[in-house]
Amino acid sequence: MMPVPLHEARSLPLWRRPVTLLFLMAIAMPLSFATWSALLNNFVIEAAQFDGSDIGWLHTVREIPGFLAIGVIVVILFVREQTLAMISLALLGVATAITAQFPTMGGLLFVTLISSIGFHYYETVNQSLQLQWLPKDRAPQMLGLLIAAGSAATLVAYLAIVMTWRAFDLSYDFVYVVSGGLTLLIVAYCVLVIPPFESPNPQLKTFVLRRRYWLYYALQFMSGARRQIFIVFAGFMMVERFGYSVDEITRLMLVTLVANMALAPVLGRIVHRFGERNAMAFEYVGLTTVFVLYGGIYWFGWGALLAAILYVTNNIFFSLALAMKTYFQKIADPGDIAPTAAVAFTINHIAAVFLPAALGYLWLVSPGGVFGLAAGMAVVSLILSLMIPRHPEPGNETVFSRFAAAPAE
């Protein structure tokens, strides 16, 4: 199909417009990734007899493609970002579908690497396309709706698991094949029906690392380090310490999803109303509290109910991460969005490459210490968020910008 300039896309029927593509991608990704994540901890413990160190190494391998997301800059020299998003989603779908065929440490590391390439390259270009295609005055609200759409897709997947896992004695293989296959079906629709779109601002296809974006880079680094601890160890704890089964873990995720579906659009409006600084500060205060209480589960023997409540609360706070996207959208040159998204993803995953494996060994000795470290990271993030000005824009990227003699590149 011939490319359609973005300003002409409004003349297309709704089912072929850019916003429709964004929503379909928001649905397609979690159908595979969320299902893979929901079953992962039970699958690796039951099929491959993983311990804390093994799960740490698995997630370290999973994050290597995120660290190498800067390679997107090279790839988009040859293919459109939209095309790369479709290829990445297809790769994620295929890898998810075949996961259960590799129930060994080596096999899971291989499949996880392939899946992660698809996931991280998709996330990089998806963020870039969102910020290019969504108008600044509506971006927080629209990003909230996109988060809600992804949560709704995940909700459907989790409901299906809860209702059918025991009733029909489903296998890991069947669930992984179905979830990966649904992602591939959506990709096929997007490729065959929705045309490629030309953004109004051509993106630089070179490495971009600007000094005036330093606060955004720092926030990305801390976000990646802190999030890894939760992703790797919170769910693993529920299975290892409290013996949660597949359907019990999925029920917990269902509660999280319902909360996110209801709150994500509201959080988008909150960011628009109160600004990125206040939204992020609120998020990091909340996350600090959550991680301290997580540590208390091990230090003081608090029970499974508190762990479940914290799991849901943590995920709700993570929805406020959209504030970081809109902060960058406000301070960025229009042509910097794609290359900076790739750079930011790499920065976000610097700690993710070594933290899971290193903390896997700490987990064997002091699980509470792992969550205490995460609380410290949340405090650092809070300090950084207070450096965001009330009205960020080019030339006013941080509260220190007004003291600069001249804008720094």
N, C-alpha and C positions, 0 to 999 in steps of 0.2 A: 504494500500500500504506500501511496505517496505521503510524505510528512505533511502535517497540518500545522500552520502557525498557531501559537497558543491563543492569540487574540481572535482567531476565527473559529475556535473550538466551540463557542457558545451556539453556533448555528447547527452543530451536530445534535442528533437525538441524545437524550440523557444517557442511554446505555452505551454510548460511544465516547463520552466526554472524559477529559483528564481526571476530574474528581471521581468519576466512576472507577477508573483504573486504580486510583489511590485506595479507594474503599475495597475493591476486589483484592488488591495485594495485601491490604491490612487483614483481610479474612483468610487468604490462602496461606500466609506464613504460619500463623499459630495452629492451623489444622494439623500441620506436620510437627512443628517445633514443640508446641505445648503438649501434644500427645506423647511425643518422644520423651519429654521431660517428666511427664506424669508417671510413666511406667519405668523410667530409667533406674531409680534407686532400688525398686523391688527386683527388676530384671537383673541388674549386676550382682545383687546379693544372692539371689536364688540360682541364677544360671552360671555366674562366673565367680561366686564366692569372694566378692570384693570386701576389703576392709577400708578404713579411713585413708590410708596411704594410697591405695589403688584408685579410689574415687578422686583423690587429689590429682594424681597423674592423668587420669582421663580428662579432667577439666582443664588441666594445663595444655594438653594436646588440643582440646576443643578451642582454646583461646589463641593458638598460634596464628590461624588465619585472620583473626581480629587484629593481632599485632601487625600482620602484613597487609592490612586493608589499604595501606598507601599505594599498593599495586593497582588499585582501581584507576589511579591517574594514568597509568600506562595503558590499561585495557580500554579506557574511553577514547584513546587516540584512534582506535580501530572500530569500536562499536558504540552506538548510542547508549546513554545511561538507561533509557527505557528498555532497550534490548538486553543489556547486562542484567537488569532486574529480573527479566523473564528467565534468562539462562540460570541465574542464581537460584530462583525459586524452584525451577525444574530439578536442579542438582539436589536441593534440600529434600524435595519430594521423593526422588529416587533413593537417596541415602536412607531416609526414614523407612521406606517400604522394605528395605533389605536388612534392617538392623538386626532382627531376630535370627538371621541366618549366620550370625557371627558371635556366638555366646562364649567367647574367650577373651582374655585380656588383649592379645594382639589383634584379634578380629574387631573388637569394639573400638580400639584405638584407631584402626584404619577407617571404619565406617564413620566414626565421630569426626575424623579429620575432613572427610568428604562432605558430610553434612554441614560442618562448620564453615567450610569455604562458601557453600551456598548461602548459609544464614548471614554471615558477616558481610559478604559482598552485596547481598540484597539490602541489608540494613544501611550500608553506607550510601548506596545510590538512592534508596527510598527516602532517606532523610534529605538528601540533596534535592530530589524532585519535589518533595513536600514544600521545602522552603522556596524553591523557584516558582512553583505553580500556585501557591496560596498567597493571597494578598495580605500585607502586613497587618491591616486593621482587623482581619478576620482569622488570622493564623492561630491564635490560642484556642478560640472556640472550635475551629475545624480540626485542629490536632486532638482536642479532647474528644470530638466525635469519632475520629479515626481510632483512637485508643478504645473507645466504647465498642466500635465495630469489631476490632480484633478480640476484645473480651467476649463479645457475643458469640463469635465463631468458636472460641475456646470453650465457652459454656456449653455449646451444642456437643462438642467432642467429649467433654467431661461427663455430661449427662448421659451420653450414650454408653460410656464406660461404666458408670455407676449402675445403670439400669440393666446392663447386659453381661457384665464381667462374670458374675457368679451365676446369674440366671441361665446363661447359655454356655457356661464354662469356656469362655473365650481364651484363646491362646495369645501370647505376645505377638507371634507372627501375624495372625489375622488382623489384629488392631493396627499394627504398624503398616501393613500393606494397604488397608483401607484409608488410613489417614494420609499416607503419602500419595495414594492414588487420587484422592480428592484435591489435593494441592495441584497435581498435574492436570486435572480436568480444568481447574480455574485458569491455569497458565495457558492452556490450549485456547480457551475462550478469549483471553486477553490478546493473544498473538493473532488469532484469526479474525476477530471482530473489531478491536479497538486500534485505530491508526497510530502511527508514531507522531509525536508532537514536537514542534520546534519552540524552544523557550526564547523569550525576547532578548535575554542577555546571554550571549555566548560565554561558555565557561572556560576559564584558563585550564589548559591541559598540561600544566607544569607543577612542580612541587611548590607549594605556597606555605610559608611559615613567617607570619608577620608579628613583629614585636608588639604591636598594639592589640593583638588578640591574646596576649599572655594569660589574662585571667580566665578566659574561656578554656585555654589549654589546661590550666591548673585545675579547674573544676572538672574537666573531663578525666584527668588522671585520677583524682581522688574518687570520682564516681565509679570508675572501673575497678579500682582496688576494693572499695567498700562493697560494691554490688557482688563481686566474686565470692566474698565470704558468705553472703546470704545464699546465693545460688548454689554453691557447692555444699555447704554444710547444714543449712537449716532443714531442708528436706531429708538429707541423709540422717540427721539427728532423729527426726520423727520415726524413721524406720528402724534405725539401729537401737535407739534408747527406749522408745515407746512401742515398738513392734507394729506400727501402722501397716495395714495391708494395702493393696493397689486401690481398692474401692474406697478405703478410708482416707488415703492420701488425696484421692480425686475429689471426695466430698469436701475436704478442706479447701482444695483449690476452687471448687464450685462456689463456696461462700466468698472467697476472694474475688472471683470473677463477677458475681452479682454486685458486690460492693463497688468494683471498678466500673461496671457498666452504668451504675446509677451515679457515681461520683465523678467519673472522668470529664463529662461535659461541664459539670459544675466547677471542677478544678480549673478547666480552661477559662471559664468566665472569671474565676478568682484571680488567675494570673493576669488577665486583661484588666481587671479592676484595681488590683493592689500592686501590680508590678512584679517583675522577676525577682528583685532582691527580697522582698517580703515573703514571696511564695517559697523561694529556696531556703531562706532562713527558717521558716516554719517547718519545712521538710526535714532539715538537718537536726533541728532540736528534737523533733519526733523520732528520727532514726537513732540519735544518740541514746534516748531513753529506751527504745526497743532493744538495742544491742546490750545495754547494761542489764536489762531484765533477762535477756537470753543467757548471759553469763550467770545470772543468779540461779537459773535452772540447774546448773552444774555445781555452783559454789554452795547453794543452800538447799538443793534437792527439791525445788519447786516442780510441780507436776505437768502432765500432758496438756491440761486445759489451758494453762497460761501459755505454753508453747504454741498451741493452736491459735490463740488470740493474737499473739505476737506475730505469727506467720501472716495472718490476714492483714494486720495493721501495717506491717512492713511493706507489703505489696501495694497497699493504698498510698503510702507515702511515696513510693517509687513512681506513681503516676504523675507526680508533680515535676518529674524530670523534663516534661515538655517546656518548662520555664527556661531551661538551659538552651533549648532549640530556638525559642523566640528571642532570647537575649542575643544569641549570635546573629539571627536574622536582622535585628535592629542595628547592629554595629558593623555588619559585613558589607564590603563592596559586592554588588550583584554578581560579578564574574568570579568571585572567590568561593562561592558556596560549594560547588562540587569538589574542587581540590582540597578545601579546608575540611569538608566532611570526611574525606579519606584520611587526612592528617590527624583529625580529631579522633577517628576510630582507632588509629594506631596508638595514639597517646593513651586513649581509654584502656587499651589492652596491654600496655607495658607491664603493669603490675600483674595483670591476669595471667601472663605467661609463666611467672615463677611463684606467685602466691599460693595457688591451689596445691601444688606439689609440696612446697615448703611447709604450709600450714597443715597439710595432711599428716606430717610427722609430729607437729605440735599437737594436733588433735589426739594422737595416740597417748600423749602425756597429760594434756590439759585442754579439754574442749572449751571450758569456760574462758581460758586465756585467748582463744581464737576470737570469741565474740567481744572480749574486752578490747582487743586490738581494733576491731571494727568500730567500736564506740569512739575510740580515739580518732580514727579517720573521719568519722562524722563530725567531730568537733572541729577538725581542720577545715572540712568543707564549710561549716558554719562561718568560720572566720573569713574564708574566701568570699562567701556569698555577700557578706556585709560590705565588700569593696565594690559591689555593683551600684552604679548611680541610679537614682529614681527614674530617670528618663534616658536610658542608654541610646546612643546614636554614634555614627562615625565622628571621631574627634572627642567623644565623651564616653569612652569605653569603660573607665573605672572612676572611682571617686577621686583618684589622684590626677586625672587627665587635666583638670583645670590648672594644675600647678606646672604642667609641662610647658616648656618654652615653645615647642612646635610639635605638631603631630609626628609620631615616630612610626616608621614602617618596619 
